[in-house]
Amino acid sequence: MVKLSEAEWKVMNLLWQAAPQTMMQITNHFKETTRWTKHTVMTFLRRMEEKGAVRHEEGGRAKLYYPNIRQEE
């Protein structure tokens, strides 16, 4: 069982809906409602990778982030 913060759950829900996403796509998605900066999103993604919730692949100029757990879990 992966423990995520409320903010990390927001990111997970976005990735479950529309993966893959770059860090900037995630930042732009939440910019208006949360005022998260790219540094904030970068921190969330790093923590979520450490927890095993997301993974990334190199995608040209930017990393592509995918959920690493199924929504049913």
N, C-alpha and C positions, 0 to 999 in steps of 0.2 A: 504494500500500500504506500503510495507516494503522498506525502503531505505538502500541500501548496498553500501559499498565502492567497488572499482574496484577489490581489492584483495578478498573481500568476495564473489563477483560474480564468481570468479574463483573457489572458494570452492563449491559454490552452483552448478555450472555447473558439477563439478566432482560428487557431490552427486546425481544429477539428472541422470547422466549416469550410476553410479555404487554404489548404496547404498545397504547395509550400509557400512560405512568405519570407521575404528578406527582413532584416532588422528595420530598414527604413519604411517598408510597407506596413509593418506592425506599428511603428512610431506614428506614421501618418494616419493610420486607422484610429488611433486613440488620442491624437493630439488635441482635438477639440473638446473631448469629454473629460480627459484626465490631466492634460497639460504635461504628459510625460515627455521628457527629452530623449534623444537617441541614447544617451548615457544611461538613463534609467532603464530603458528597454534592454540595452546590452547587459546590464546587471541582472535583470530578470531572466534573460535567456541563459546566461552563464550559470546562474543558480539552478535553473530548471534542468539544464544539461547535467549538472552535478548530481541532481536527484534522480536522473534517468527518465524524466518526463518528456523531454524533447531531444532531438538529435539534429545535426546539420550536415549538409553536403556542400562541397565547394561548387559554386554555380557561376562561373565566369568572374564577374567583378564583385559579387556579393555572395555570402553564405546563404543557403536556402535552408530554412528551418521547417521541420516536420514533427508532428506529435510522435512520441515513442511509446505511448500507451493508448489503448483503445478507449473510446468514450464510455463504453459499457463498464470498464473497470473502475 
